[in-house]
Amino acid sequence: MKEYKVAIIIPTLNEERFIAKCIESVINQSFPLEEMDILVVDGGSIDKTREIVFELGRRCTNIRLLDNPGRIQSIAFNIGVHNSIAPYVIRLDAHAIYDKRYIELCVQHLSAHADYGNVGGVWNIQSQNSSCQAEANAILNKVPFGIGGAAFRVGTKAQFVDTVPFGAFPRRVLEKVGGMREDLPRGEDNEFNSRIRKFGYKIYLDPNIVCTYYARATIKESVRQMYANGKSIGVLLFVDRNSISVRHLVPAVFVLVVVGLLLVGGVYHSFWYMLTVIIGFYFVAAFVATLIACHKYGYKYIGILPILFFMVHCSYGWGTMIGTIRKNK
C-alpha cells in the first residue's frame, strides 16, 4: 500500500450534483496533492456519482473509489480508515467544497499539538439555488434561533469545542479510541467526538479552516433532515448522554409540552389556554428572530422563516421523541 501523509475520506450516496466540485476543491488544496490518499467511499449510488469519480480518477491516480455495502457514513469512515495507512485522516462531506488551506491548516494543528484528537473549522453556509425556500434554509442554518447555535456555524474565534464537522484526526488517536459506531446511522460524529474527549484529547475549532456547505434546497428536505437528526439525538440519550447538550433537547421539550397540553386539554379545557400562551410566546420569539434575520438577509423571507422555524423545530423534537421511544424498546 502506497504511503501518503493524509487520507481524505469522502462518503457518498447519490451526490452527482456536488461530488465533482467537492473533489476539485480537494485537488486544488495548498497541501501537496501527491501526499493525499483521496478515498471516495460509495454506498451504492444509482445516479452518476460513481461515473464522475471514475472520470476524476483517470486524471488523478490517487483518487480511489471504494464500496460501502453498509451504506451509512460511519461504516464509510471505517472502511476508509482501514484502506489507508496515512498518519492523518480527514473525513470530508460530499455536500461541501473546501477552502484552499483547509487540509494544510488541519495537518498543521495536529502535527503541532499531540493532545489534539480532532481539528475542524467553520461552515460558510450557502443555498443550492436562488429560490426563496433554498435561501431560507441557508438562513435557518446560520441564525441561533434556527439550528445555527453550534460554534462551527457561528464561531468567529479559535476555541476548544465539543464537536466539529468534517474533522481531521491523527491515526494514533483513532487506533486508541476505535472507529465510529456502525450501529448509528446518524449522530455517529457526536458519539465519536465524545469518545475522543473521554480519552483525554481536545477538539479544536479554527475559524480560518473554512468550507462552503450547501443547505437543503426545499422545506420538505429540511424537515426530513431535521427529523432524522432529532431521531439520532433520541438514540444518543441511551448510547452516550455526554455526546449531546441541552440545546439538542429543547425542541423535544417544546413538542412534548405542546402534545401534552393538547391531550390534557381534551379533558380539562383550561389547559388549552396555557397551550395558546406557549404557542403565542413561541411565535413572538420566532417573529423577533425573523426580523433580526431579515434585517441582515432581506425582508422577502419575513413570511417563510417563522413557518420554517416552526416546522423544523417540531420535526426535530418529534424525531427526538421517536428515537427515544424506539431505542427504549
C-alpha positions as a Markdown table, in Angstrom:
| # | Residue | x | y | z |
|---|---|---|---|---|
| 1 | Met | 0.0 | 0.0 | 0.0 |
| 2 | Lys | 1.4 | 3.4 | -1.0 |
| 3 | Glu | 2.3 | 5.7 | 1.8 |
| 4 | Tyr | 0.6 | 9.1 | 1.9 |
| 5 | Lys | 0.6 | 11.7 | 4.6 |
| 6 | Val | -3.2 | 12.3 | 4.7 |
| 7 | Ala | -6.1 | 10.1 | 4.0 |
| 8 | Ile | -9.1 | 12.1 | 2.7 |
| 9 | Ile | -12.3 | 10.0 | 3.3 |
| 10 | Ile | -15.5 | 11.2 | 1.4 |
| 11 | Pro | -18.6 | 9.1 | 2.0 |
| 12 | Thr | -21.1 | 9.4 | -0.9 |
| 13 | Leu | -24.6 | 8.2 | -1.8 |
| 14 | Asn | -26.2 | 9.8 | -4.9 |
| 15 | Glu | -24.1 | 13.0 | -4.8 |
| 16 | Glu | -23.8 | 13.7 | -8.5 |
| 17 | Arg | -24.7 | 17.4 | -8.0 |
| 18 | Phe | -21.9 | 18.0 | -5.6 |
| 19 | Ile | -19.1 | 15.4 | -5.8 |
| 20 | Ala | -17.2 | 16.9 | -8.7 |
| 21 | Lys | -16.9 | 20.3 | -7.0 |
| 22 | Cys | -16.0 | 18.7 | -3.7 |
| 23 | Ile | -13.2 | 16.6 | -5.2 |
| 24 | Glu | -11.9 | 19.5 | -7.3 |
| 25 | Ser | -11.7 | 21.6 | -4.1 |
| 26 | Val | -9.6 | 18.8 | -2.6 |
| 27 | Ile | -7.3 | 18.5 | -5.6 |
| 28 | Asn | -6.7 | 22.3 | -5.6 |
| 29 | Gln | -5.6 | 22.4 | -1.9 |
| 30 | Ser | -2.4 | 24.2 | -0.9 |
| 31 | Phe | -1.4 | 20.9 | 0.7 |
| 32 | Pro | 0.6 | 18.7 | -1.8 |
| 33 | Leu | -1.7 | 16.6 | -3.9 |
| 34 | Glu | 0.8 | 13.8 | -4.1 |
| 35 | Glu | 0.7 | 13.4 | -0.3 |
| 36 | Met | -3.1 | 12.8 | -0.2 |
| 37 | Asp | -4.9 | 9.5 | -0.5 |
| 38 | Ile | -8.4 | 10.5 | -1.7 |
| 39 | Leu | -10.9 | 7.8 | -0.8 |
| 40 | Val | -14.5 | 8.1 | -2.1 |
| 41 | Val | -16.5 | 5.5 | -0.2 |
| 42 | Asp | -19.8 | 5.0 | -2.0 |
| 43 | Gly | -22.9 | 3.5 | -0.5 |
| 44 | Gly | -24.3 | 2.2 | -3.8 |
| 45 | Ser | -25.2 | 5.4 | -5.7 |
| 46 | Ile | -27.7 | 4.9 | -8.6 |
| 47 | Asp | -27.1 | 8.3 | -10.1 |
| 48 | Lys | -23.9 | 9.4 | -11.9 |
| 49 | Thr | -21.8 | 9.8 | -8.7 |
| 50 | Arg | -19.6 | 6.8 | -9.5 |
| 51 | Glu | -19.1 | 7.7 | -13.1 |
| 52 | Ile | -17.9 | 11.2 | -12.1 |
| 53 | Val | -15.5 | 9.8 | -9.5 |
| 54 | Phe | -14.1 | 7.3 | -12.1 |
| 55 | Glu | -13.5 | 10.1 | -14.6 |
| 56 | Leu | -11.8 | 12.2 | -12.0 |
| 57 | Gly | -9.7 | 9.2 | -11.0 |
| 58 | Arg | -8.4 | 8.9 | -14.6 |
| 59 | Arg | -6.9 | 12.4 | -14.2 |
| 60 | Cys | -5.7 | 12.0 | -10.7 |
| 61 | Thr | -4.4 | 8.5 | -9.8 |
| 62 | Asn | -4.6 | 8.9 | -6.0 |
| 63 | Ile | -8.4 | 9.1 | -6.2 |
| 64 | Arg | -9.9 | 5.7 | -5.3 |
| 65 | Leu | -13.5 | 4.6 | -5.3 |
| 66 | Leu | -14.4 | 2.1 | -2.6 |
| 67 | Asp | -17.7 | 0.3 | -2.0 |
| 68 | Asn | -19.7 | 0.7 | 1.2 |
| 69 | Pro | -22.2 | -2.2 | 1.4 |
| 70 | Gly | -23.4 | -0.8 | 4.7 |
| 71 | Arg | -24.4 | 2.5 | 3.0 |
| 72 | Ile | -24.2 | 4.7 | 6.2 |
| 73 | Gln | -21.5 | 7.2 | 6.8 |
| 74 | Ser | -20.0 | 5.7 | 10.0 |
| 75 | Ile | -19.3 | 2.5 | 8.0 |
| 76 | Ala | -17.8 | 4.5 | 5.1 |
| 77 | Phe | -15.4 | 6.2 | 7.5 |
| 78 | Asn | -14.2 | 2.9 | 9.0 |
| 79 | Ile | -13.7 | 1.5 | 5.5 |
| 80 | Gly | -11.6 | 4.5 | 4.5 |
| 81 | Val | -9.5 | 4.2 | 7.7 |
| 82 | His | -8.9 | 0.5 | 7.1 |
| 83 | Asn | -7.9 | 1.0 | 3.5 |
| 84 | Ser | -5.2 | 3.6 | 4.2 |
| 85 | Ile | -2.1 | 3.8 | 6.4 |
| 86 | Ala | -1.7 | 7.6 | 6.3 |
| 87 | Pro | -0.8 | 9.1 | 9.7 |
| 88 | Tyr | -3.6 | 11.7 | 9.4 |
| 89 | Val | -7.2 | 11.1 | 8.5 |
| 90 | Ile | -9.7 | 13.8 | 7.4 |
| 91 | Arg | -13.4 | 13.0 | 6.9 |
| 92 | Leu | -15.0 | 15.3 | 4.4 |
| 93 | Asp | -18.6 | 15.6 | 3.2 |
| 94 | Ala | -19.5 | 15.5 | -0.5 |
| 95 | His | -22.1 | 18.2 | 0.2 |
| 96 | Ala | -19.4 | 20.9 | 0.6 |
| 97 | Ile | -16.4 | 22.5 | -1.0 |
| 98 | Tyr | -13.3 | 23.3 | 0.9 |
| 99 | Asp | -11.2 | 26.4 | 1.3 |
| 100 | Lys | -7.7 | 26.1 | -0.3 |
| 101 | Arg | -5.9 | 25.8 | 3.1 |
| 102 | Tyr | -8.4 | 23.5 | 4.8 |
| 103 | Ile | -6.2 | 20.4 | 4.8 |
| 104 | Glu | -2.9 | 22.3 | 5.3 |
| 105 | Leu | -4.2 | 24.0 | 8.5 |
| 106 | Cys | -5.8 | 20.8 | 9.9 |
| 107 | Val | -2.5 | 19.0 | 9.5 |
| 108 | Gln | -0.5 | 21.9 | 10.9 |
| 109 | His | -2.6 | 21.9 | 14.1 |
| 110 | Leu | -2.5 | 18.1 | 14.6 |
| 111 | Ser | 1.3 | 17.8 | 14.0 |
| 112 | Ala | 2.0 | 20.7 | 16.4 |
| 113 | His | -0.3 | 19.5 | 19.3 |
| 114 | Ala | -0.1 | 15.9 | 20.5 |
| 115 | Asp | -3.2 | 16.4 | 22.7 |
| 116 | Tyr | -5.5 | 17.4 | 19.8 |
| 117 | Gly | -7.7 | 14.5 | 18.9 |
| 118 | Asn | -9.8 | 16.3 | 16.3 |
| 119 | Val | -9.4 | 19.6 | 14.4 |
| 120 | Gly | -12.0 | 21.3 | 12.2 |
| 121 | Gly | -13.4 | 24.7 | 11.2 |
| 122 | Val | -16.5 | 26.7 | 10.4 |
| 123 | Trp | -19.2 | 26.5 | 7.8 |
| 124 | Asn | -19.9 | 29.1 | 5.2 |
| 125 | Ile | -23.5 | 28.1 | 4.5 |
| 126 | Gln | -24.9 | 28.7 | 1.1 |
| 127 | Ser | -28.2 | 28.0 | -0.7 |
| 128 | Gln | -28.3 | 25.4 | -3.5 |
| 129 | Asn | -30.2 | 27.8 | -5.8 |
| 130 | Ser | -31.9 | 31.2 | -5.7 |
| 131 | Ser | -35.3 | 30.0 | -4.8 |
| 132 | Cys | -36.9 | 31.5 | -1.6 |
| 133 | Gln | -37.1 | 28.1 | 0.0 |
| 134 | Ala | -33.4 | 27.3 | -0.6 |
| 135 | Glu | -32.2 | 30.7 | 0.6 |
| 136 | Ala | -34.5 | 30.5 | 3.7 |
| 137 | Asn | -33.0 | 27.1 | 4.5 |
| 138 | Ala | -29.5 | 28.6 | 4.3 |
| 139 | Ile | -30.6 | 31.3 | 6.8 |
| 140 | Leu | -32.1 | 28.7 | 9.0 |
| 141 | Asn | -28.6 | 27.1 | 9.4 |
| 142 | Lys | -27.0 | 30.5 | 10.2 |
| 143 | Val | -29.2 | 32.0 | 12.9 |
| 144 | Pro | -29.2 | 30.8 | 16.6 |
| 145 | Phe | -33.0 | 30.6 | 16.8 |
| 146 | Gly | -33.0 | 28.2 | 13.8 |
| 147 | Ile | -30.3 | 25.5 | 14.0 |
| 148 | Gly | -27.3 | 27.8 | 14.0 |
| 149 | Gly | -26.3 | 27.6 | 17.6 |
| 150 | Ala | -23.2 | 25.4 | 17.3 |
| 151 | Ala | -19.8 | 27.1 | 17.3 |
| 152 | Phe | -18.9 | 25.7 | 13.8 |
| 153 | Arg | -22.0 | 27.6 | 12.4 |
| 154 | Val | -21.4 | 30.9 | 14.1 |
| 155 | Gly | -17.9 | 30.7 | 15.6 |
| 156 | Thr | -15.6 | 33.6 | 15.0 |
| 157 | Lys | -12.7 | 32.7 | 17.3 |
| 158 | Ala | -10.4 | 29.8 | 17.8 |
| 159 | Gln | -11.6 | 27.6 | 20.7 |
| 160 | Phe | -11.9 | 24.2 | 22.2 |
| 161 | Val | -15.4 | 22.7 | 21.5 |
| 162 | Asp | -17.4 | 19.6 | 21.9 |
| 163 | Thr | -17.6 | 18.8 | 18.2 |
| 164 | Val | -16.6 | 20.0 | 14.7 |
| 165 | Pro | -17.9 | 18.8 | 11.3 |
| 166 | Phe | -15.6 | 17.3 | 8.7 |
| 167 | Gly | -12.8 | 16.8 | 11.2 |
| 168 | Ala | -9.2 | 15.8 | 11.0 |
| 169 | Phe | -7.8 | 13.0 | 13.2 |
| 170 | Pro | -4.3 | 11.6 | 14.0 |
| 171 | Arg | -4.3 | 7.9 | 13.2 |
| 172 | Arg | -2.7 | 7.1 | 16.6 |
| 173 | Val | -5.8 | 8.6 | 18.2 |
| 174 | Leu | -8.2 | 6.5 | 16.0 |
| 175 | Glu | -6.2 | 3.4 | 17.0 |
| 176 | Lys | -6.7 | 4.3 | 20.6 |
| 177 | Val | -10.4 | 5.3 | 20.7 |
| 178 | Gly | -11.6 | 2.9 | 18.0 |
| 179 | Gly | -13.7 | 3.5 | 14.9 |
| 180 | Met | -17.1 | 5.1 | 14.5 |
| 181 | Arg | -20.0 | 3.1 | 15.8 |
| 182 | Glu | -21.6 | 1.3 | 12.9 |
| 183 | Asp | -25.0 | 0.9 | 14.6 |
| 184 | Leu | -25.5 | 4.6 | 14.4 |
| 185 | Pro | -26.9 | 5.7 | 11.0 |
| 186 | Arg | -26.8 | 9.4 | 12.3 |
| 187 | Gly | -25.2 | 11.1 | 15.2 |
| 188 | Glu | -22.1 | 9.0 | 14.9 |
| 189 | Asp | -19.9 | 12.1 | 14.9 |
| 190 | Asn | -21.4 | 13.3 | 18.2 |
| 191 | Glu | -20.7 | 10.0 | 19.9 |
| 192 | Phe | -17.2 | 9.7 | 18.3 |
| 193 | Asn | -16.2 | 13.2 | 19.4 |
| 194 | Ser | -17.5 | 12.4 | 22.9 |
| 195 | Arg | -15.3 | 9.3 | 23.0 |
| 196 | Ile | -12.3 | 11.3 | 21.8 |
| 197 | Arg | -12.8 | 13.7 | 24.8 |
| 198 | Lys | -13.2 | 10.8 | 27.2 |
| 199 | Phe | -9.8 | 9.6 | 26.2 |
| 200 | Gly | -8.3 | 13.0 | 27.2 |
| 201 | Tyr | -7.9 | 14.6 | 23.8 |
| 202 | Lys | -9.1 | 18.0 | 22.8 |
| 203 | Ile | -11.3 | 19.1 | 19.9 |
| 204 | Tyr | -10.1 | 22.3 | 18.3 |
| 205 | Leu | -12.0 | 24.7 | 16.1 |
| 206 | Asp | -10.1 | 27.2 | 14.0 |
| 207 | Pro | -12.2 | 29.8 | 12.1 |
| 208 | Asn | -9.5 | 30.0 | 9.5 |
| 209 | Ile | -10.4 | 26.4 | 8.4 |
| 210 | Val | -13.5 | 27.1 | 6.2 |
| 211 | Cys | -15.8 | 25.0 | 4.0 |
| 212 | Thr | -18.8 | 26.1 | 2.0 |
| 213 | Tyr | -21.7 | 23.9 | 2.9 |
| 214 | Tyr | -24.9 | 23.7 | 0.8 |
| 215 | Ala | -28.1 | 23.8 | 2.8 |
| 216 | Arg | -31.1 | 21.7 | 1.7 |
| 217 | Ala | -33.0 | 23.1 | -1.3 |
| 218 | Thr | -36.6 | 22.8 | -0.1 |
| 219 | Ile | -38.6 | 23.0 | 3.1 |
| 220 | Lys | -39.6 | 19.3 | 2.7 |
| 221 | Glu | -35.9 | 18.3 | 2.5 |
| 222 | Ser | -35.0 | 20.3 | 5.6 |
| 223 | Val | -37.9 | 18.9 | 7.6 |
| 224 | Arg | -36.9 | 15.4 | 6.6 |
| 225 | Gln | -33.3 | 16.1 | 7.6 |
| 226 | Met | -34.2 | 17.6 | 10.9 |
| 227 | Tyr | -36.5 | 14.7 | 11.8 |
| 228 | Ala | -33.6 | 12.3 | 11.1 |
| 229 | Asn | -31.2 | 14.4 | 13.1 |
| 230 | Gly | -33.6 | 14.7 | 16.0 |
| 231 | Lys | -34.2 | 10.9 | 16.0 |
| 232 | Ser | -30.4 | 10.4 | 16.3 |
| 233 | Ile | -30.4 | 12.6 | 19.4 |
| 234 | Gly | -33.1 | 10.3 | 21.0 |
| 235 | Val | -30.9 | 7.3 | 20.3 |
| 236 | Leu | -27.8 | 9.0 | 21.8 |
| 237 | Leu | -29.7 | 9.6 | 25.0 |
| 238 | Phe | -29.2 | 5.9 | 25.6 |
| 239 | Val | -25.9 | 5.5 | 23.9 |
| 240 | Asp | -23.9 | 8.4 | 25.4 |
| 241 | Arg | -25.6 | 11.3 | 27.1 |
| 242 | Asn | -22.3 | 13.2 | 27.2 |
| 243 | Ser | -22.4 | 13.4 | 23.4 |
| 244 | Ile | -25.4 | 15.8 | 23.4 |
| 245 | Ser | -26.1 | 19.1 | 25.0 |
| 246 | Val | -29.1 | 21.0 | 26.3 |
| 247 | Arg | -29.7 | 22.8 | 23.0 |
| 248 | His | -30.3 | 19.4 | 21.3 |
| 249 | Leu | -33.2 | 18.6 | 23.7 |
| 250 | Val | -35.0 | 22.0 | 23.6 |
| 251 | Pro | -37.2 | 21.1 | 20.6 |
| 252 | Ala | -38.2 | 17.8 | 22.1 |
| 253 | Val | -39.3 | 19.5 | 25.3 |
| 254 | Phe | -41.3 | 22.0 | 23.3 |
| 255 | Val | -43.1 | 19.3 | 21.3 |
| 256 | Leu | -43.7 | 17.2 | 24.5 |
| 257 | Val | -45.3 | 20.2 | 26.3 |
| 258 | Val | -47.4 | 21.1 | 23.3 |
| 259 | Val | -48.6 | 17.5 | 22.7 |
| 260 | Gly | -49.2 | 17.0 | 26.5 |
| 261 | Leu | -51.3 | 20.2 | 26.8 |
| 262 | Leu | -53.2 | 19.3 | 23.7 |
| 263 | Leu | -54.2 | 15.9 | 25.1 |
| 264 | Val | -54.9 | 17.0 | 28.7 |
| 265 | Gly | -56.9 | 19.9 | 27.3 |
| 266 | Gly | -59.3 | 17.4 | 25.8 |
| 267 | Val | -60.4 | 16.7 | 29.4 |
| 268 | Tyr | -59.5 | 19.9 | 31.2 |
| 269 | His | -60.2 | 22.7 | 28.7 |
| 270 | Ser | -58.3 | 25.3 | 30.8 |
| 271 | Phe | -55.0 | 23.7 | 29.7 |
| 272 | Trp | -55.8 | 24.8 | 26.1 |
| 273 | Tyr | -55.4 | 28.4 | 27.3 |
| 274 | Met | -51.9 | 27.5 | 28.6 |
| 275 | Leu | -51.2 | 25.9 | 25.2 |
| 276 | Thr | -52.3 | 29.1 | 23.4 |
| 277 | Val | -50.0 | 31.2 | 25.6 |
| 278 | Ile | -47.0 | 28.9 | 24.9 |
| 279 | Ile | -47.6 | 28.8 | 21.2 |
| 280 | Gly | -48.1 | 32.6 | 21.2 |
| 281 | Phe | -44.7 | 33.1 | 23.0 |
| 282 | Tyr | -43.1 | 30.8 | 20.5 |
| 283 | Phe | -44.3 | 32.7 | 17.5 |
| 284 | Val | -43.4 | 36.1 | 19.1 |
| 285 | Ala | -39.8 | 34.7 | 19.6 |
| 286 | Ala | -39.9 | 33.3 | 16.0 |
| 287 | Phe | -41.1 | 36.6 | 14.6 |
| 288 | Val | -38.4 | 38.6 | 16.5 |
| 289 | Ala | -35.7 | 36.2 | 15.2 |
| 290 | Thr | -37.2 | 36.6 | 11.7 |
| 291 | Leu | -37.0 | 40.4 | 11.9 |
| 292 | Ile | -33.3 | 40.2 | 13.0 |
| 293 | Ala | -32.6 | 37.7 | 10.2 |
| 294 | Cys | -34.4 | 39.8 | 7.6 |
| 295 | His | -32.6 | 43.0 | 8.7 |
| 296 | Lys | -29.4 | 41.1 | 7.7 |
| 297 | Tyr | -30.5 | 39.0 | 4.7 |
| 298 | Gly | -33.6 | 40.8 | 3.3 |
| 299 | Tyr | -37.3 | 41.2 | 4.1 |
| 300 | Lys | -38.5 | 38.8 | 1.4 |
| 301 | Tyr | -38.1 | 36.0 | 3.9 |
| 302 | Ile | -40.4 | 37.5 | 6.5 |
| 303 | Gly | -43.3 | 35.2 | 5.6 |
| 304 | Ile | -41.4 | 32.0 | 5.2 |
| 305 | Leu | -39.0 | 32.0 | 8.1 |
| 306 | Pro | -41.5 | 31.7 | 11.0 |
| 307 | Ile | -43.2 | 28.8 | 9.3 |
| 308 | Leu | -39.8 | 27.2 | 8.6 |
| 309 | Phe | -38.6 | 27.7 | 12.2 |
| 310 | Phe | -41.8 | 26.0 | 13.5 |
| 311 | Met | -41.7 | 23.1 | 11.1 |
| 312 | Val | -38.0 | 22.2 | 11.6 |
| 313 | His | -38.3 | 22.6 | 15.4 |
| 314 | Cys | -41.3 | 20.4 | 15.6 |
| 315 | Ser | -39.8 | 17.8 | 13.2 |
| 316 | Tyr | -36.5 | 17.7 | 15.2 |
| 317 | Gly | -38.3 | 17.5 | 18.5 |
| 318 | Trp | -40.7 | 14.8 | 17.3 |
| 319 | Gly | -37.8 | 12.9 | 15.9 |
| 320 | Thr | -36.0 | 13.0 | 19.2 |
| 321 | Met | -39.2 | 11.6 | 21.0 |
| 322 | Ile | -39.5 | 8.8 | 18.4 |
| 323 | Gly | -35.8 | 8.0 | 18.7 |
| 324 | Thr | -36.1 | 7.8 | 22.4 |
| 325 | Ile | -39.1 | 5.6 | 22.4 |
| 326 | Arg | -37.7 | 3.1 | 19.8 |
| 327 | Lys | -34.3 | 2.9 | 21.5 |
| 328 | Asn | -36.0 | 2.3 | 24.8 |
| 329 | Lys | -38.0 | -0.5 | 23.3 |
